[in-house]
Amino acid sequence: MRLNGMSEYFSSGWNCLELTGYGSVTLNTIWYAGDLPWRNIVTCISVMILICTTMVHLRGFSAYSPIITTFLQIVGDMKAFFSIVLLLWIGGTLAFKALMPDRAEFQGSMALWSVWQMVLGDVMSSSLKYQEQEYWKSGDMSLALATATTGKVLSGCFVLVVVVILMNQLIALMGDSYDRVQENYVVQARISRARVIVDMMDLYVEPSDELVFARWIHVLRPAGAHSRNGKDGWQGRLKAVKKAVQVAQQKLEEKLTEEMQVHFHALEANLGYKMDALLLKMQGNVT
């Protein structure tokens, strides 16, 4: 913070997490010292934040950094997935509130919790059954039965889409993210350790230390390696395999073509030699 300023410091999510962890401990201490209400809730949240803060330092160890990097990569790749789930969650809540407005399960904020149970795989068959009071209120038996049937069908379709289709898509997405990190396992470990070292240097090393803060730094890396965007970026396992197969096929075709041309020229020369000998022999027999 003292070297790069406040904006640069808070641009790092790790720094924000660490500062939040220290702040939560301070807030929890003040809460208990002041004998304020809801201390159990404040302590619960403070402990969870503090435990998550340990990842800030664990990412510097080679055994943990790829795991933490994989976790963050999966969370980053799941943004679009969470958007779809949120859209279905809100849409399902509004649909069931319109279908069964008198049910306690779909009134107020309770509707969000009920539909969230469907997102987790519960069809809530007991909450969607036909109820006699609905018949007495509407006076139409067929409407009450149709409402209950529609609710069951909608719940089944909702669970099918979210649990079966979207969850399988999530598994494939997580596997793709895992492979992306594992492809550069050693590199990810070294990058995480380097970032922790830089944070420690910011805290404990004086800016005037020219041995640490040298004017120039030289980095050697393979040309085109570790690209993350553009044409050479990661495009998934299937595309990576297809690309590798295409490159291997192209090299094999070039090698086979070259060998065939060599054999063809040798065969052509041998055939020409034999044809010349045969013509000379035929001319000798004629004379």
C-alpha positions in Angstrom: 0.0 0.0 0.0 2.8 2.4 0.8 4.6 1.7 -2.5 1.7 1.6 -5.0 -1.0 3.6 -3.2 -4.5 2.8 -2.1 -6.1 2.2 -5.5 -3.4 -0.4 -6.5 -3.7 -2.1 -3.1 -7.5 -2.5 -3.2 -7.4 -3.6 -6.9 -6.3 -7.0 -5.6 -9.0 -9.2 -4.3 -6.6 -11.0 -2.0 -5.7 -7.7 -0.2 -9.4 -6.9 0.2 -10.1 -10.4 1.6 -7.2 -10.1 4.1 -8.3 -6.6 5.2 -11.9 -7.8 5.6 -10.7 -10.7 7.7 -8.8 -8.4 10.1 -11.7 -5.9 10.1 -14.2 -8.7 11.0 -12.1 -9.8 14.0 -11.9 -6.2 15.2 -15.7 -5.7 14.7 -16.4 -8.9 16.6 -14.2 -7.8 19.5 -16.0 -4.5 19.7 -19.3 -6.2 19.5 -18.6 -8.4 22.5 -17.0 -5.6 24.5 -20.1 -3.5 24.0 -22.4 -6.4 24.8 -24.4 -5.7 21.6 -27.2 -8.0 20.4 -26.9 -10.7 17.7 -23.4 -11.5 18.9 -23.7 -15.1 17.7 -24.4 -14.0 14.1 -21.5 -11.5 14.1 -19.2 -14.2 15.4 -20.3 -16.8 12.9 -19.7 -14.4 10.0 -16.4 -13.3 11.4 -15.1 -16.8 11.8 -16.0 -17.8 8.2 -14.3 -14.7 6.8 -11.2 -15.3 8.9 -11.0 -18.9 7.8 -11.3 -17.8 4.1 -8.5 -15.3 4.8 -6.0 -18.2 5.4 -6.1 -18.8 1.6 -4.2 -15.5 1.2 -1.1 -17.1 2.6 -1.7 -20.7 1.6 -1.6 -19.7 -2.1 2.2 -19.3 -1.7 2.7 -23.0 -1.1 3.1 -25.2 -4.2 0.8 -27.9 -2.7 -2.1 -25.5 -2.3 -1.7 -22.8 -4.9 -3.0 -24.9 -7.9 -6.0 -26.0 -5.8 -6.9 -22.4 -4.9 -6.2 -21.3 -8.5 -8.5 -24.0 -9.8 -11.2 -23.0 -7.3 -11.0 -19.3 -8.4 -10.9 -20.3 -12.1 -14.1 -22.4 -11.7 -15.9 -19.6 -9.8 -14.8 -17.1 -12.5 -16.1 -19.4 -15.3 -19.4 -20.0 -13.5 -20.5 -16.4 -13.8 -22.7 -17.0 -16.8 -24.0 -20.3 -15.2 -25.0 -18.5 -12.1 -26.8 -15.9 -14.2 -28.9 -18.6 -15.9 -29.7 -20.2 -12.5 -30.7 -16.8 -11.0 -32.9 -16.1 -14.0 -34.7 -19.5 -13.7 -35.0 -19.0 -9.9 -36.7 -15.6 -10.1 -38.8 -16.8 -13.1 -39.9 -19.9 -11.2 -40.8 -17.9 -8.1 -43.0 -15.5 -10.1 -44.6 -18.4 -11.9 -45.6 -20.3 -8.8 -46.7 -17.1 -7.0 -49.1 -16.5 -9.9 -50.2 -20.1 -10.1 -50.8 -20.6 -6.3 -51.1 -17.2 -4.7 -52.9 -18.6 -1.6 -50.4 -21.2 -0.7 -48.2 -20.3 2.3 -45.1 -21.8 0.6 -45.4 -19.2 -2.2 -46.3 -16.1 -0.3 -43.8 -13.2 0.3 -40.1 -14.1 0.6 -41.0 -17.7 1.4 -41.6 -18.2 -2.3 -37.9 -17.7 -3.0 -37.0 -20.3 -0.5 -39.6 -22.8 -1.8 -38.4 -22.4 -5.4 -34.7 -22.7 -4.2 -35.6 -26.1 -2.8 -36.6 -27.0 -6.4 -33.3 -25.7 -7.7 -31.6 -28.1 -5.3 -33.7 -31.0 -6.6 -36.8 -31.1 -4.4 -40.0 -31.3 -6.4 -42.0 -30.4 -3.3 -44.8 -32.8 -4.1 -46.4 -32.3 -0.7 -46.7 -28.5 -1.2 -48.3 -28.9 -4.7 -51.0 -31.4 -3.8 -54.7 -30.7 -4.3 -56.2 -29.1 -1.2 -59.9 -29.1 -0.3 -59.9 -25.4 0.8 -59.0 -24.4 -2.7 -62.1 -26.1 -4.0 -64.3 -24.4 -1.4 -62.8 -21.0 -2.1 -63.1 -21.2 -5.9 -66.1 -23.5 -6.1 -64.6 -25.2 -9.1 -63.3 -28.7 -8.6 -61.7 -28.9 -12.1 -59.8 -25.6 -11.6 -58.4 -26.8 -8.3 -57.3 -30.2 -9.8 -55.9 -28.4 -12.9 -53.9 -26.0 -10.7 -52.4 -28.8 -8.7 -51.5 -30.8 -11.8 -50.0 -27.7 -13.5 -47.9 -27.1 -10.4 -46.6 -30.7 -10.3 -45.7 -30.7 -14.1 -44.0 -27.3 -13.8 -42.1 -28.4 -10.8 -40.9 -31.6 -12.5 -39.8 -29.7 -15.6 -38.1 -27.1 -13.5 -36.1 -29.8 -11.6 -35.3 -31.6 -14.8 -33.8 -28.5 -16.4 -31.9 -27.3 -13.4 -30.7 -30.5 -11.8 -30.2 -32.7 -14.9 -29.3 -30.4 -17.8 -27.6 -27.5 -16.1 -25.8 -29.6 -13.5 -24.2 -31.7 -16.2 -23.2 -28.6 -18.0 -21.7 -27.3 -14.8 -19.7 -30.5 -14.4 -18.3 -30.2 -17.9 -17.5 -26.5 -17.3 -15.7 -27.4 -14.0 -13.7 -30.1 -15.8 -12.7 -27.7 -18.5 -11.5 -25.1 -15.9 -9.6 -27.8 -14.0 -7.7 -28.9 -17.2 -6.9 -25.3 -18.0 -5.2 -24.8 -14.6 -3.5 -28.3 -14.7 -2.1 -27.6 -18.1 0.3 -25.1 -16.4 0.5 -26.6 -12.9 4.0 -25.6 -12.2 3.6 -22.1 -13.7 0.5 -21.4 -11.6 2.3 -22.5 -8.4 5.2 -20.2 -9.1 3.0 -17.2 -10.0 1.0 -17.6 -6.8 4.2 -17.8 -4.8 5.6 -14.7 -6.5 2.5 -12.7 -5.7 2.8 -13.6 -2.0 6.5 -12.6 -2.1 5.6 -9.3 -3.6 3.0 -8.7 -0.9 5.5 -9.5 1.8 8.0 -7.2 0.2 5.5 -4.4 0.2 5.1 -4.9 3.9 8.6 -5.6 5.2 11.2 -4.3 2.6 12.1 -0.7 2.4 11.7 1.0 -1.0 15.3 2.2 -0.9 16.7 -1.3 -0.9 18.2 -1.5 -4.4 19.1 -5.2 -4.0 15.4 -6.1 -3.9 13.9 -3.2 -5.9 16.3 -3.3 -8.8 15.9 -0.8 -11.6 15.8 -3.6 -14.3 14.5 -7.1 -14.2 15.0 -9.6 -17.0 12.5 -12.4 -17.6 13.0 -15.4 -19.9 10.0 -17.2 -21.2 9.3 -19.4 -24.3 7.9 -17.5 -27.2 4.1 -17.7 -27.3 3.9 -19.6 -24.0 1.2 -19.2 -21.4 -1.1 -17.2 -23.6 -4.5 -16.8 -22.2 -6.3 -14.8 -24.8 -6.4 -14.5 -28.5 -6.2 -17.3 -31.1 -3.7 -19.4 -29.0 -5.8 -19.2 -25.8 -7.5 -22.1 -24.2 -10.6 -23.2 -26.0 -11.5 -26.4 -24.2 -10.4 -30.0 -24.1 -12.2 -31.1 -27.3 -10.9 -28.2 -29.4 -7.4 -28.7 -28.0 -7.4 -32.4 -29.0 -8.8 -31.6 -32.4 -6.1 -29.0 -33.0 -3.4 -31.4 -31.9 -4.8 -34.1 -34.2 -4.9 -31.6 -37.1 -1.3 -30.6 -36.6 -0.2 -34.2 -36.4 -2.2 -35.1 -39.5 -0.7 -32.2 -41.4 2.8 -33.2 -40.4 2.1 -36.8 -41.3 0.7 -35.8 -44.7 3.8 -33.7 -45.5 6.1 -36.5 -44.5 4.3 -39.1 -46.5 4.1 -36.8 -49.5 7.9 -36.2 -49.3 8.7 -39.9 -49.0 6.3 -40.7 -51.9 8.0 -38.2 -54.1 11.4 -39.6 -53.3 10.2 -43.2 -54.1 8.4 -42.0 -57.2 11.6 -40.3 -58.5 13.6 -43.4 -57.8 11.1 -45.6 -59.4 10.9 -43.3 -62.4 14.7 -43.3 -62.8 14.8 -47.1 -62.5 12.0 -47.5 -65.0 13.7 -45.1 -67.4 16.9 -47.1 -67.1 15.2 -50.4 -67.8 13.3 -48.8 -70.8 16.6 -47.6 -72.3 18.1 -51.0 -71.9 15.1 -52.7 -73.5 15.2 -50.3 -76.4 18.9 -51.0 -77.0 18.3 -54.7 -76.8 15.4 -54.4 -79.3 17.6 -52.4 -81.7 20.4 -55.0 -81.5 18.0 -57.8 -82.4 16.6 -55.9 -85.4 20.1 -55.2 -86.8 
